[in-house]
Every structure is written in structure tokens, then in C-alpha cells.
Amino acid sequence: MMSTKAFTLVPAIEREQLLSDRDRGLLECVECCGRNLYVGTSDCFVYHFLLEEKTLPGGSATFTATRQLHRHLGFKKAVSELRAASALSRLLVLCDGCISLVHMLSLEPVPSGARIKGATAFALNENPVSGDPFCVEVCIISVKRRTIQVFLVYEDRVQIVREVSTPEQPLAVAVDGHFLCLALTTQYIILNYSTGAAQDLFPFCSEERRPIVKRIGRQEFLLAGPGGLGMFATVAGISQRAPVRWSENVIGAAVCFPYVVALDDEFITVHSMLDQQQKQTLPFKEGHILQDFEGRVIVATSKGVYILVPLPLEKQIQDLLASHRVEEALVLAKGARRNIPKEKFQDFDCSSQVALMVKNLPVNAEDRRGPTAGTSWPESGPHQAALVAGPCPIPSLCYCLCPRVTRPEPPATCHLCAGQALQKHAENRSEISSVTDQRRGCWVMYRRILLQAGFIQFAQLQFLEAKELFRSGQLDVRELISLYPLLLPTSSSFTRSHPPLHEFADLNQLTQGDQDKVAKCKRFLMSYLNEVRSTEVANGYKEDIDTALLKLYAEADHDSLLDLLVTENFCLLPDSAAWLEKHKKYFALGLLYHYNHQDAAAVQLWVSIVNGDIQDSTRSDLYEYIVDFLTYSTDPDLVWRHADWVLQRSQEVGVQVFTKRPLDEQQSGFNPDDIISCLKKYPQALVKYLEHLVTERRLQKEEYHTHLAVLYLDEVLQQRPCTPDKDAEVTETQAKLRRLLQESDLYRVHFLMDRTRGAGLPLESAILHGKLEQHEEALHILVHELADFPAAEDYCLWRSEGRDPPYRQRLFHLLLAVYLGPGPAAPARTVAAVDLLNRHAVEFDAAQVLQLLPGTWSVQLLRPFLMGAMRDSIHARRTTQVAVGLARSENLIYKYDKMKLKGSSVRLSDKKLCQMCQNPFLEPVFVRYPNGGLVHTHCAASRHTEPSSPSAGART
């Protein structure tokens, strides 16, 4: 794994500043709170320094420590631990098993002399649960065996809260809320001192190595595990992060996200919490203290204090990108953006910003270990003016100073916003606004990192990875297009990002002239542009994207070029037209003209291709395409302008510009008479158009029908002498003529009769005779001239279609008479007559037929006819009998009803009233309804409905 420079080691306090030559004490412990640095020595002294951080022009940081006070605590043993509680303005000092309270500035013991005795180690609860904002919670390892004690520490007194027994002797402790993380003699455990519930974590041997227990966040701890592993554990006893591998003999550990810093006898090692890899190694001998204070990592020997200054994450990421370590850079960027405050994800010193905002504040407004977050201030007393009701008004600043206000939860009321601190927040509103603006810039910077990584992957031809990074970073796709020479339109106002996202001038520099790589890059750009052109990414510069895509397609002779041009697109005409012409894509250029409503230019260009004036083999059926294009064109002038050209190349295909045109467009600008006039020079096209009018549009206009029939007739007559055997084409034309003559009733029959007379077209003449109701002449032609007996039968069926039965019967009797009449081919006509009778027996009157038939014909010969006639006669007789029987039955029913009515008596008196007029009857004459109602005869004559009865009835 290549190294990453994440920290620089900067001296803060040298031996000369700390101790004089006559002093024999050694540095034992360190505490840092804001600018205040405290050092405890082996000879029971506590030193107070003020730290000043300065940034040199090159960007590196230096620290200057100014010694303030020092005080001997009155013991003979070393100072073991120091912890500051700035909200109380107190420094907690562990020395000789006793925790003393001294003032943070004067180092004077509290007047009350309050202290905690019998402690071997202690830890502050950074997630307190007491609910009292004016105290801190302290958890100590008692000198009593296997005992942990919890105290509340106030400004001038201490109070024991809980004493908890442990399974084994505790060696180290960290606390979060009610949860204690303990290093025992043989294992690590999580202990809830409120409920007594314990959760074993993993074994630990205190005889082999020093235990490390460090709270790194809400309900999460870092522990020194077996096998040289740094283990993460939550209060639930699980690990949500993979362990990091450090040295077997680690002395101390600290967390400065996203890194875990570990100290051993010879080195400081830096490990990433994101990918668990070791990122940096710093030589450091004789070190024995490593702690982090409010994001500041301090390491110390027995003679000096040093600060590990983190490089801004952006610089780390940029360094990784510069060395093309893309994966590491992305892991760092994504992890940093997800897990740390946004204001710390900027290229500025967060601690200096905080110092600027809280400068001149009392000491107790700087410390992170103060009263409980999420509680309210008293409504009376010295802090009444600073009452905070509801969420912290400045959560970003509170988080910088007090990590107890965690990001995953809504910002709580924080003690740091109380009192004078809140007043200073208001005074420094402009500085806070500056931090807010920088937070807004976080996403911009993260996008930039993604895009830089994307261009690195692109340069390495890792196109899938590059595409995903471009999408995630919301790339202005013109940044990518600009790498390709001449692809951006000349009218584009795009300028590349500054600072640049990559180091390449153009694609040629990137690929160093390798044409295979150039081709791959162009294929990638084609794919990427095609995907993003319909998304929000293209909003605002669709013209640039589509124009570039067109150029790529044209240059690569890609099939998608035509798809682009026939769908909605935003290609700029000047650039695109010049490019298509340069690459001889004339058909595509025509499509571009058409999309830009320049149909005349498009058609003219395509005509030049068909004529061979310019070369473009895109479509082999370009002529048919032009015809189809003109067919659906709504510009009549354009169609008329090119009508002669399309008809000259092919009459049958060219006429489609008129015959296949939508009906609604045929009504405007395309009068059939005008089209017929145009087509007079093109007979085949004229025939096709008239067929369209007559058979497809079914226009009921005599001149069109007659004109078409004449054209058919002329073609038949013209070809007849040359092809006496009637080839297929002539037969087809004759079939069309005969069909027209039979189906149409609009042509001029006499005019066509004159044209066919003597032309040797007997069947056509027979059809025309039939149209004139001259059936005998028509049948005579069919039977005697053509001897086409099936045609004669078909004629009878054709002319009788839709007519009444007597008319049909008359036609068949005429045909039978022609068959039986005098003339040539009598035997054949006799056979035809027999077949006619036997096949169509129902069409004849059998009695009349028997009178016409010769007596020499046998019954066996006419057996089918006679059987059919008998069957029809019997059927008719029986049907009549059934009808008569039904009529008689109905009549009988009526007679029965009448007899029933006559059999009943009717009583009439002068008191009986007419049910219509309600007047009495004056004479014994009345009308009785079937329901028994009686009315006057004159009332019944004037009213035909039955009075006051549910239904009408007949009078009786």
C-alpha cells in the first residue's frame, strides 16, 4: 500500500519550555482545552500554557506555547491524569490516588477542598445522563477491588452517585451514558451501571499488553484487541466497522476521522477507518502519550509535546488523485462526506474558525466536557438571560465545540450556547454566516472530486467507472466534449472549469496519438451522450450535446445517425450541415434540412443523389423514399415541382405521390382534374390514378369511369393484333375492363358500344348489351358467337343479382330458349340446355319448360330437373297447406271467443251508467267491451280506448 500524507508532526512544547535544568520531573500526562494546554509531571507539578497556531505561507502550521502558570500540588508522586471541565472552570487532577479540583486559570485548589479519594484512573462521561447542566459526571476505578464508582462533580463539591461491582479487577474505563466499557484482567466488557447488565466482548491478556479503551463517538468505543487489532465495539456488544491492524505493542490510540492513530515504541501509524489500510507511518521514539482533544491529536514523550496536524482532507484527496490512486481518493471523499461535519470537510482550519468565533469568551465556553446536551437552563439565576428553549440556534458551532451534539440526531439545546457564549454568537454573526457558506460548498467540492476521479479513469480507458463517476458528480458534459477537437459548436460559449478537472489539452494529448485509443474514446462519448441527452443533465445545452453526437455518428458512419435525425433533436444547422457535407453524408443532410423545415432543400439534395450528381450509398431505395416523402408532404408546390421527375423515372411508382396521399390532403391543393391533366403524358400513371379514383375512392363521376374504360379498351385494342394468343398482360387488362363494365353503372354505355363494335370483343359487347337490358342479343353472342355456355349462365346470374324472382326466371327462360332455338352447334347447345335445367331447376317454371322441350327427350335425361321441380312443387304445396291450416286454427279461436261472449247475459237498467260519459242509458242499445264495460254507441265511436280498464279490447 502506498503511503498517504495525512498528518504532519509539529512540536508544541520543547523540554526547555517545560522544565528548567534543575527540574528533574518528566512529563506524565497532557490535557488540552481550546487554547489551554496543561501538562502534569512526575514531580507533582501542573503547568499551564497558551497555544497559538499560525499558518505559514506554504500552508504548514506552527504552534507557539506561552507558559502561564505552574503549581505544585503538594504530593510526592507523579500527576497521573488531567481532565478539564471548562463549563465549571475546573481542572480535575489525579495524583497519588486522589482527584483534586483546581481552577483552570489560577491552578488554585477550590476553597472547599472537595476531592475524590481512592481512585486509580478516571474518565469523564461525554454523554451525561444526570440532567444537571452545572456538573460533570466522572467514572473512577476505585482502589477497592473490582469496584467502579460514579460521581457528580460541581464547582466546589463532589457527590457519589453509584458504586458498581465488576467480575474482575478493572484496568481501564471509558463511559458513554449509562454504559461503561471496561478492560478487565482477562477480557473487555460492556456494563450498564443503571441496570447491571453486562455484555462480554472478547478476551484480553493484561499481562502481555497495555489495555486501550477509548470512546470515539456516541455509544462506540475503540479497543486494543488480540493479534494486534484495533477493534470497534458499540454498547450493544457488536462491531459496525472492520478492525484495523496495528502493532502488537501499541501504547496509545486516538481517532481523528477518518483515521485511527496508534503509537508504539518507535512509530506513529495512521490507519483509515474507511478501508482499514495503513496510510502513514511517522518515526517517533520514546513516546508514551497519544490523545485527541476536540479533533487535535497530541503525542508526547517524557520531555516534549507534539501535535499531529491533519492535512485538509481536500489536499489529501487531491494528492491521491494526483498519484492516480482513484479508489483510495473516492473512499476517503465519500467516507468524509458521510461521517464528519460538512464544515470540517473544507479546505480551511475548523479549529481556527472556532477560535475566531469564541475568542474572548470565558474559558467555560470552550470545553466539550460540560453539562448535559439536551437540557434546559434554569429560568432564574445568572443564566436567565441566556435561556435556550428548543434546538440549539447555532448547531454547526456547537458541534465543532461539543461532539455530544451528534449529527445523526436533531441538534439539542447545548450548554455552549448559554450565557456569554450565546451573546458572542450573536456578535459574531458574520463569522458564523461564513461557516454556513462554506458548508454549502461541501457538495460542490465533493462533486469536483468525483469528476476529477472520473477524468482519471477516463484517461485510463476505464469507461464504465468513468461514466458512473460522471453521473454521480453531475458532470457538465461539455467538459468532456471539449476534449474532442471540433465537436463543440462554434457558437458554444462554454469554457472549461477552473481550476481544471484534468490536465489534458485534448484527446490527442490524452491518447498520445494512438488511434485505437482515440476510437475507443469516441465510442465511449457516443454511448455517454446518447444516454444523457434525454436526462436532466442535458438541460440548458442540448444543442451542444446533439451537435457533438451528430458529428461523432457521421465521422464513424454509425447507423444511429439517421435515428438521431428522424427523432426530436437539437442539432445546430450550420455546424451540423457543414460536418455532414464534409463526410459526404448527403442523405443525412437532407434529413437535417427536413427537421429544420427546409423540405425543398432536402428533396433537391436527394434528387441529386438519385441522378448521380453526388455520391451517397446510404439508401439504395432513395427514389422510393423520395416518392414516399412527397406523398406525405403537406406542401403542394413541392409535390408539383417534383412530380414530373418522379413520373419520368417510374410511372407506376411515381404516381403514388397522388394515389397514396392521405384523403384529407387530397382535398386541398390536389384536384383530380388537375392531376389527370398532369398525367396525360404518362399513360400508365394515368391508368393507375383513374383506378385509384374509381375502385379505391369510389368517386361517382361518369367521366372518370368512362375515361378508365376507354383507356382499358385502347390498351386491349392496341395489343390485340400483336398478341393474338392473348398473353398474360392482355388478359389482365381485359379482365380489368370486363370487371369495370360489369360493376360500374356510370360509364357511357352507347359510347363504348360504338368503340367495341367490330373490334372483335364479343364478351365485352355482351356485357354492354346487358347494361342496356338487351338480354337476347347478349345471350345470342355468348351462345352462338362464343359458344361459352358457362359465361351465359354467369350472365344470367350477374344480371339477376338483387332483382325479383320473376326477373331472374325470365332470364333463365330466355337462355333456355336460345339453347333450344335454331342455330349452329345444336348438339352442344342441347347438352348445355340439359345441364342448365338440371343445375338450376328452381329457377324455371316446370310447366312452361315441359311445353318447350322436344318430345324425343327421355325422362331419364331430365331426371334431376324433374326431381327438383317435383320437390319444389311439393314443397310449395305443403307450405301452402300449412299456412291454410294455421289460418283456420286462428279463425276457430276467434269463433270460440265470440261464442263465449254471446253465451253470457248482460243486464241493463236505467240506473246503469256509461263508463265513458257517466250518463244513464236511454235506450237498449250499447257497446260491450271484453272486460264487461258498457258504453253508449256514440261514446264508443268517439273513443276507441277501453274506459277504466287495464287494456283495450274489441267491441262485441
URUR-V291684 format. One record per residue. N is the residue number from 1. SS is DSSP state (~ for helix, > for strand, _ for the rest). BURIAL is I if it has 16 or more other C-alpha atoms within 10 Angstrom, else O. Layout:
N/SS/BURIAL, N/SS/BURIAL
This chain:
1/_/O, 2/_/O, 3/_/O, 4/_/I, 5/_/I, 6/_/I, 7/>/I, 8/>/O, 9/>/I, 10/>/I, 11/>/I, 12/>/I, 13/>/I, 14/_/O, 15/~/O, 16/~/O, 17/~/O, 18/~/I, 19/_/I, 20/_/O, 21/_/O, 22/_/O, 23/_/O, 24/_/O, 25/_/I, 26/_/I, 27/>/I, 28/>/I, 29/>/I, 30/>/I, 31/>/I, 32/>/I, 33/>/I, 34/_/I, 35/_/I, 36/>/I, 37/>/I, 38/>/I, 39/>/I, 40/>/I, 41/>/I, 42/_/I, 43/_/I, 44/_/I, 45/>/I, 46/>/I, 47/>/I, 48/>/I, 49/>/I, 50/>/I, 51/>/I, 52/>/O, 53/>/O, 54/>/O, 55/>/O, 56/_/O, 57/_/O, 58/_/O, 59/_/O, 60/_/O, 61/>/I, 62/>/I, 63/>/I, 64/>/O, 65/>/I, 66/>/I, 67/>/I, 68/>/O, 69/>/O, 70/>/I, 71/>/O, 72/>/O, 73/_/I, 74/_/O, 75/_/O, 76/_/O, 77/_/O, 78/_/I, 79/>/I, 80/>/I, 81/>/I, 82/>/I, 83/>/I, 84/>/I, 85/>/I, 86/_/I, 87/_/I, 88/_/I, 89/_/I, 90/>/I, 91/>/I, 92/>/I, 93/>/I, 94/>/I, 95/>/I, 96/_/I, 97/_/I, 98/>/I, 99/>/I, 100/>/I, 101/>/I, 102/>/I, 103/>/I, 104/_/I, 105/_/O, 106/_/O, 107/_/I, 108/_/O, 109/>/I, 110/_/I, 111/_/O, 112/_/O, 113/_/O, 114/_/I, 115/>/I, 116/>/I, 117/>/I, 118/_/O, 119/>/I, 120/>/I, 121/>/I, 122/>/I, 123/>/I, 124/>/I, 125/_/I, 126/_/I, 127/_/I, 128/_/I, 129/_/O, 130/_/I, 131/_/O, 132/_/I, 133/_/I, 134/_/I, 135/_/I, 136/>/I, 137/>/I, 138/>/I, 139/>/I, 140/>/I, 141/>/I, 142/>/I, 143/_/O, 144/_/O, 145/_/O, 146/_/I, 147/>/I, 148/>/I, 149/>/I, 150/>/I, 151/>/I, 152/>/I, 153/>/I, 154/_/I, 155/_/I, 156/_/I, 157/_/I, 158/>/I, 159/>/O, 160/>/O, 161/>/O, 162/>/O, 163/>/O, 164/>/O, 165/>/O, 166/_/I, 167/_/O, 168/_/O, 169/_/I, 170/_/I, 171/_/I, 172/>/I, 173/>/I, 174/>/I, 175/>/I, 176/>/I, 177/_/I, 178/_/I, 179/>/I, 180/>/I, 181/>/I, 182/>/I, 183/>/I, 184/_/I, 185/_/I, 186/_/O, 187/>/I, 188/>/I, 189/>/I, 190/>/I, 191/>/I, 192/>/I, 193/_/I, 194/_/O, 195/_/O, 196/_/O, 197/_/O, 198/>/I, 199/>/O, 200/>/O, 201/>/I, 202/>/O, 203/>/O, 204/_/I, 205/_/I, 206/_/O, 207/_/O, 208/_/O, 209/_/I, 210/_/I, 211/_/I, 212/_/I, 213/>/I, 214/>/I, 215/>/I, 216/>/I, 217/>/I, 218/_/I, 219/_/I, 220/>/I, 221/>/I, 222/>/I, 223/>/I, 224/>/I, 225/>/I, 226/_/O, 227/_/O, 228/_/I, 229/>/I, 230/>/I, 231/>/I, 232/>/I, 233/>/I, 234/>/I, 235/_/I, 236/_/O, 237/_/I, 238/_/O, 239/_/I, 240/_/O, 241/_/O, 242/_/O, 243/_/I, 244/>/I, 245/>/I, 246/_/I, 247/_/I, 248/_/I, 249/_/O, 250/_/I, 251/_/I, 252/>/I, 253/>/I, 254/>/I, 255/>/I, 256/>/I, 257/_/I, 258/_/I, 259/>/I, 260/>/I, 261/>/I, 262/>/I, 263/>/I, 264/_/I, 265/_/O, 266/_/O, 267/>/I, 268/>/I, 269/>/I, 270/>/I, 271/>/I, 272/>/I, 273/_/I, 274/_/I, 275/_/I, 276/_/I, 277/_/I, 278/>/I, 279/>/I, 280/>/I, 281/>/I, 282/>/O, 283/>/O, 284/_/I, 285/_/O, 286/_/O, 287/>/I, 288/>/I, 289/>/I, 290/>/I, 291/>/I, 292/>/I, 293/>/I, 294/_/I, 295/_/I, 296/>/I, 297/>/I, 298/>/I, 299/>/I, 300/>/I, 301/>/I, 302/_/I, 303/_/I, 304/_/I, 305/>/I, 306/>/I, 307/>/I, 308/>/I, 309/>/I, 310/>/I, 311/_/I, 312/_/I, 313/~/I, 314/~/I, 315/~/O, 316/~/I, 317/~/I, 318/~/I, 319/~/O, 320/~/I, 321/~/I, 322/~/O, 323/_/O, 324/_/O, 325/_/I, 326/~/I, 327/~/O, 328/~/I, 329/~/I, 330/~/I, 331/~/O, 332/~/I, 333/~/I, 334/~/O, 335/~/I, 336/~/I, 337/~/I, 338/~/O, 339/~/O, 340/_/O, 341/_/I, 342/~/I, 343/~/I, 344/~/I, 345/~/I, 346/_/I, 347/_/O, 348/_/I, 349/_/O, 350/~/I, 351/~/I, 352/~/O, 353/~/I, 354/~/I, 355/~/O, 356/~/O, 357/~/I, 358/_/I, 359/_/O, 360/_/O, 361/_/O, 362/_/O, 363/~/I, 364/~/I, 365/~/I, 366/_/I, 367/_/I, 368/_/I, 369/_/I, 370/_/I, 371/_/I, 372/_/I, 373/_/I, 374/_/I, 375/_/I, 376/_/I, 377/_/I, 378/_/O, 379/_/O, 380/_/O, 381/_/O, 382/_/O, 383/_/O, 384/~/O, 385/~/O, 386/~/I, 387/_/I, 388/_/I, 389/_/O, 390/_/O, 391/_/O, 392/_/I, 393/_/I, 394/_/I, 395/~/I, 396/~/I, 397/~/I, 398/~/I, 399/~/I, 400/~/I, 401/~/I, 402/_/I, 403/_/I, 404/_/I, 405/_/I, 406/_/I, 407/_/O, 408/_/O, 409/_/O, 410/_/O, 411/_/I, 412/_/I, 413/_/I, 414/_/I, 415/~/I, 416/~/I, 417/~/I, 418/_/I, 419/~/I, 420/~/I, 421/~/I, 422/~/I, 423/~/O, 424/~/I, 425/~/I, 426/~/O, 427/~/O, 428/_/O, 429/~/O, 430/~/O, 431/~/I, 432/~/I, 433/~/O, 434/~/O, 435/~/I, 436/~/O, 437/~/O, 438/~/I, 439/~/I, 440/~/O, 441/~/I, 442/~/I, 443/~/O, 444/~/O, 445/~/I, 446/~/I, 447/~/I, 448/~/I, 449/~/I, 450/~/I, 451/~/I, 452/~/I, 453/~/I, 454/~/I, 455/~/I, 456/~/I, 457/~/I, 458/~/I, 459/~/I, 460/_/O, 461/_/I, 462/_/O, 463/~/I, 464/~/O, 465/~/O, 466/~/I, 467/~/I, 468/~/O, 469/~/I, 470/~/I, 471/~/I, 472/~/O, 473/_/I, 474/_/O, 475/_/I, 476/_/I, 477/~/I, 478/~/I, 479/~/I, 480/~/I, 481/~/I, 482/_/I, 483/_/I, 484/_/I, 485/_/O, 486/_/O, 487/_/I, 488/_/I, 489/_/I, 490/_/O, 491/_/O, 492/_/O, 493/_/O, 494/_/O, 495/_/O, 496/_/O, 497/_/O, 498/_/O, 499/_/O, 500/_/O, 501/_/I, 502/_/I, 503/_/O, 504/_/O, 505/_/O, 506/_/O, 507/~/I, 508/~/I, 509/~/O, 510/~/I, 511/~/I, 512/_/O, 513/_/O, 514/_/O, 515/~/O, 516/~/O, 517/~/I, 518/~/I, 519/~/O, 520/~/O, 521/~/I, 522/~/I, 523/~/O, 524/~/I, 525/~/I, 526/~/I, 527/~/O, 528/~/I, 529/~/I, 530/~/I, 531/~/O, 532/~/I, 533/_/I, 534/_/O, 535/_/O, 536/~/O, 537/~/I, 538/~/I, 539/_/O, 540/_/O, 541/_/I, 542/~/I, 543/~/I, 544/~/I, 545/~/I, 546/~/I, 547/~/I, 548/~/I, 549/~/I, 550/~/I, 551/~/I, 552/~/I, 553/~/I, 554/~/I, 555/~/I, 556/~/O, 557/_/O, 558/_/O, 559/_/O, 560/~/O, 561/~/I, 562/~/I, 563/~/O, 564/~/I, 565/~/I, 566/~/O, 567/_/O, 568/_/O, 569/_/I, 570/_/I, 571/_/I, 572/_/I, 573/~/I, 574/~/O, 575/~/I, 576/~/I, 577/~/I, 578/~/O, 579/~/I, 580/~/I, 581/~/O, 582/~/O, 583/_/O, 584/_/I, 585/_/I, 586/~/I, 587/~/I, 588/~/I, 589/~/I, 590/~/I, 591/~/I, 592/~/I, 593/~/I, 594/~/I, 595/~/I, 596/_/O, 597/_/O, 598/_/O, 599/~/I, 600/~/I, 601/~/I, 602/~/I, 603/~/I, 604/~/O, 605/~/I, 606/~/I, 607/~/I, 608/~/O, 609/~/I, 610/~/I, 611/~/O, 612/_/O, 613/_/O, 614/_/O, 615/_/O, 616/_/I, 617/_/O, 618/_/O, 619/_/O, 620/_/O, 621/_/O, 622/~/I, 623/~/I, 624/~/I, 625/~/O, 626/~/I, 627/~/I, 628/~/I, 629/~/O, 630/~/I, 631/~/I, 632/_/O, 633/_/I, 634/_/O, 635/_/O, 636/~/O, 637/~/O, 638/~/O, 639/~/I, 640/~/I, 641/~/O, 642/~/I, 643/~/I, 644/~/I, 645/~/O, 646/~/I, 647/~/I, 648/~/O, 649/~/O, 650/_/I, 651/~/I, 652/~/I, 653/~/I, 654/~/I, 655/_/I, 656/~/I, 657/~/I, 658/~/I, 659/~/I, 660/_/O, 661/_/I, 662/_/O, 663/~/O, 664/~/O, 665/~/I, 666/~/I, 667/_/O, 668/_/O, 669/_/O, 670/_/O, 671/_/O, 672/~/I, 673/~/O, 674/~/O, 675/~/I, 676/~/I, 677/~/O, 678/~/O, 679/~/I, 680/~/O, 681/~/O, 682/_/I, 683/~/O, 684/~/I, 685/~/I, 686/~/I, 687/~/I, 688/~/I, 689/~/I, 690/~/I, 691/~/I, 692/~/I, 693/~/I, 694/~/I, 695/~/O, 696/~/O, 697/_/O, 698/_/O, 699/_/O, 700/_/O, 701/_/O, 702/~/O, 703/~/O, 704/~/I, 705/~/I, 706/~/I, 707/~/I, 708/~/I, 709/~/I, 710/~/I, 711/~/I, 712/~/I, 713/~/I, 714/~/O, 715/~/I, 716/~/I, 717/~/I, 718/~/O, 719/~/O, 720/~/I, 721/_/O, 722/_/O, 723/_/O, 724/_/O, 725/_/O, 726/_/O, 727/_/O, 728/~/O, 729/~/O, 730/~/I, 731/~/O, 732/~/O, 733/~/I, 734/~/I, 735/~/O, 736/~/I, 737/~/I, 738/~/I, 739/~/O, 740/~/I, 741/~/I, 742/~/I, 743/~/O, 744/_/I, 745/_/O, 746/_/O, 747/_/I, 748/_/O, 749/~/I, 750/~/O, 751/~/O, 752/~/I, 753/~/I, 754/~/O, 755/~/O, 756/~/I, 757/_/O, 758/_/O, 759/_/O, 760/_/O, 761/_/O, 762/~/I, 763/~/I, 764/~/I, 765/~/I, 766/~/I, 767/~/I, 768/~/I, 769/~/I, 770/~/I, 771/~/I, 772/_/O, 773/_/O, 774/_/O, 775/~/I, 776/~/I, 777/~/O, 778/~/I, 779/~/I, 780/~/I, 781/~/I, 782/~/I, 783/~/I, 784/~/I, 785/~/O, 786/_/O, 787/_/I, 788/_/O, 789/~/I, 790/~/O, 791/~/I, 792/~/I, 793/~/I, 794/~/O, 795/~/I, 796/~/I, 797/~/O, 798/~/I, 799/~/I, 800/~/I, 801/_/O, 802/_/O, 803/_/O, 804/_/O, 805/~/O, 806/~/O, 807/~/O, 808/~/I, 809/~/I, 810/~/I, 811/~/I, 812/~/I, 813/~/I, 814/~/I, 815/~/I, 816/~/I, 817/~/I, 818/~/I, 819/~/I, 820/~/I, 821/_/O, 822/_/O, 823/_/O, 824/_/O, 825/_/O, 826/~/O, 827/~/O, 828/~/O, 829/~/I, 830/~/O, 831/~/O, 832/~/I, 833/~/I, 834/~/I, 835/~/I, 836/~/I, 837/~/I, 838/~/I, 839/~/O, 840/_/O, 841/~/I, 842/~/I, 843/~/I, 844/_/I, 845/_/O, 846/~/I, 847/~/O, 848/~/O, 849/~/O, 850/~/O, 851/~/O, 852/~/O, 853/_/O, 854/_/O, 855/_/O, 856/_/O, 857/_/O, 858/_/O, 859/_/O, 860/_/O, 861/_/O, 862/_/O, 863/~/O, 864/~/I, 865/~/I, 866/~/I, 867/~/O, 868/~/I, 869/~/I, 870/~/O, 871/~/O, 872/~/O, 873/~/O, 874/~/O, 875/~/O, 876/~/O, 877/~/O, 878/~/O, 879/~/O, 880/~/O, 881/~/O, 882/~/O, 883/~/O, 884/~/O, 885/~/O, 886/~/O, 887/~/O, 888/~/O, 889/~/O, 890/~/O, 891/~/O, 892/~/O, 893/~/O, 894/~/O, 895/~/O, 896/~/O, 897/~/O, 898/~/O, 899/~/O, 900/~/O, 901/~/O, 902/~/O, 903/~/O, 904/_/O, 905/_/O, 906/_/O, 907/_/O, 908/_/O, 909/_/O, 910/_/O, 911/_/O, 912/_/O, 913/>/I, 914/_/I, 915/_/I, 916/_/I, 917/_/O, 918/_/O, 919/_/O, 920/>/I, 921/_/I, 922/_/O, 923/_/O, 924/_/O, 925/_/O, 926/_/I, 927/>/I, 928/>/I, 929/>/I, 930/_/I, 931/_/O, 932/_/O, 933/_/I, 934/>/I, 935/>/I, 936/_/I, 937/~/O, 938/~/O, 939/~/O, 940/~/I, 941/~/O, 942/~/O, 943/_/O, 944/_/O, 945/_/O, 946/_/I, 947/_/I, 948/_/O, 949/_/O, 950/_/O, 951/_/O, 952/_/O, 953/_/O, 954/_/O, 955/>/O, 956/_/O
